[in-house]
Amino acid sequence: MARLVLLICLICVLLALVGAAISALTRAAQDGRALARDIAAPGKGILMERISYTALILLMLGVTSGLLGGL
């Protein structure tokens, strides 16, 4: 009787591990597809990123030249 209960518990654990593995693989595939879609078709985030980098370069130029930050 104890062996039967142990066997049932082992089967349940194996099924849970297989389910977790399948879930992780499915999630990884979805994330991969989403990442590929974002790379292929850049959206509004790219424009904001370019504006941010431009503002950062202007700020660094102003600080190093002494126009900003005062000398």
N, C-alpha and C positions, 0 to 999 in steps of 0.2 A: 504494500500500500504506500509506503514512504517513497519507494522508487517511482511509482506512478505520479505522485504529487511533485516530486523533484523533476521528473520529465516534463510535466505540464508547465512548471515554473520556468524551466529552461526554454521551452518552446515560446512562452510568452515573452521572455527577455530577448530571444532572437528575433521575434516579430517586431518588437519595439525598436531594436537596433536597425533592422532593415527599413522600417518606416522612417526613422530619423535620417538614415543615409539617403533614401529616396527624396525626402523633403529637402535636404541640404543640396542635393544635385539639381533639383528642380529650381530652387531659389538661385543657385549659381548660374543656371542657364538663363533665367529671366533677367538677372542683373547684367549678364554678358550681352544679352540682346539690347537692353536699355542703354548700356554704355556704347555699343556699336551704333545705335541709332543717334545718340547725342554727338558722336564724333562725325558721323556722316552728314548730319544736318544741324549745324550750330544754331543756337537760338539767341534769345535776347541776352543771355549771360555773357556772350562774347563782347557785345557792345559795352556793357558795363565794365568788363575787365579791361578793355582798351582805354576807356575813360579814366579808370583808376590808375593804370600804369602811366598815362600821360600826365595826370595830376601829380603823381609821385615824382616823375622826372622833373617837372617844373618846380616842385618844392625843393628837390635836392639841388637843382641848379641855382635857385634863389638863395638857399642857405650857404652853399659853397662860394658863391660870388659875393656874399655879404649884403645882398639886397634885402634878404629876409633874415631876421635874427640879429641884425645890427652889429656893426664893428666900430 
